[in-house]
Amino acid sequence: MAKLRIGVVSPEREIWSGEADMVIAKTVEGEIGIMPNHAPVLGVLVEGGVLRIKRGDGGDVVAAVHGGFISVANNEVSVLAETAELGSEVDVAEARDALQRALASVDSDSEDTDAQTEAKRARARLRAAGEEV
């Protein structure tokens, strides 16, 4: 069976690369699932989304992805994220603290879009780490 070749990068570093059976990402137009032989696609990733890379061996990869693009062509998937973090790298306690701080700022000023963005990022980091939010 055909596999996808996947690369997930941010300006700071390569987050992950390898082969997989499926990629699920959230774009501004909705969630998209990519399997081998998918039609070419270029999508804009949402702020505070979770990227799921499904591998047949059970070693699935989950990452918090904050903005960027996903490109699909010829069984190659490129995720170019503004920032990204593997779920296995997330400091859960720090992410929970960041979420609490952001929510406190949102409660005190409903117009604070920076706090709303930080809350989205913290939630995505927690979901990528497998935590309930």
N, C-alpha and C positions, 0 to 999 in steps of 0.2 A: 504494500500500500504506500502511496506517496506521502511524504512528510512535508511540513512547512519548515523553512529555514527562517529563524527569527533573531532579530537583533533589537535590543532595547537600550537606548543611549540617552544621556542627558549631557549638557555642556560640561559637566564635571568629570564624567566617566562613563564607561560601558557598564550598564547595570546587569545585563544577562544576554547570552547568546546561546543558541543551540537549535535542536530540532524538536518539533512537537506535532501533535495531531490537530490542535485547534487553539485559536486565540479568541478571547472575548474581551472587548473593550467598550467603554462608554464614550460615544461621540456627542457632539452638540445636536445631532439629528436622532440620537437614540443609541441603544446598545446594539453592537454588531458582533456577529460570530463569523470567524474566518476559518475555513477548512481547506484542505488541499484542492487545487484547481479552481479556486475562487476567482471571480472576475476582478480585474484591476479596480482598486478603490483608493481614494485619498480622503481621509477624514480628519476633522479637528477634534482633539480630545478635550473633554470637559475638565474643569478645575476640580480636583478632589475626587477623581475616579479611581476605580480599581481595575487593574489589568489581570486577566487570568490566562495562563498558558497551560493547556491540558496536554499532558504527556502520557503515552500508553503505559509506561512503566510505573505509573502512580506517583511519580515525583513531580507533581504539579507545582507551578511557580505562580506566586501571587505578588503583585507589586502595587503600591500606591503611586498613581501617576497624576501629576498636576500640570495640565495644559500640554500643548504640543500637537503632534500630528501622528497619524498612522497611515502607512503606505503599503499597499498590497499589489504585487505583480509577479507572475511566474513562480508561484509557490514561495515567494520571499516576502516576509512581513518585517517592515522597519517601523519601530516606534521611536519617535524623536520627541522626547519629553522635555518640558521646561525644567522640571525636577521630578525625580522618581526615587523610590526606595523599596527594596524587596521586603516583603512581610517578615522574613526571618531576621532582618536587620533592625526592625522597629523596636525602640525602647518603649514598651507599653506604658510604663509609669509616666514617662515624660510626655507621651502622646495624650494620656488622660489629663495630665496637668494642663497641657496646652489647650485641650478642648474646654476644660473648666474656665480657664482664663478668657478664652475667646467668647464663650457663652455669657460670662459675666459682663464683658464689654458690649455684646450685642443687646443684652437686657437693659443696660444703662443708656444705650444710644442706638436705636433701631436703624439709624442711617449709616452706621459704621460698616462700610463694605469691607474694609480690611479685616475687621473682626469676623465678619461672615465668611470671608475667604479662609481665614485661619481655622475657623470651625470646620469647614468643609475638608481642609487638608488633614486636620487631626482625626476626623471621622474616617477618612479614607485610609490613613495610616493604621488606625485600630482595626478596621475591616480587613486590611491586607495581612495583619498579624493574627487574624482569626478570632478577634474579640467581638463581642456583641456591643452594638452602639445604639 
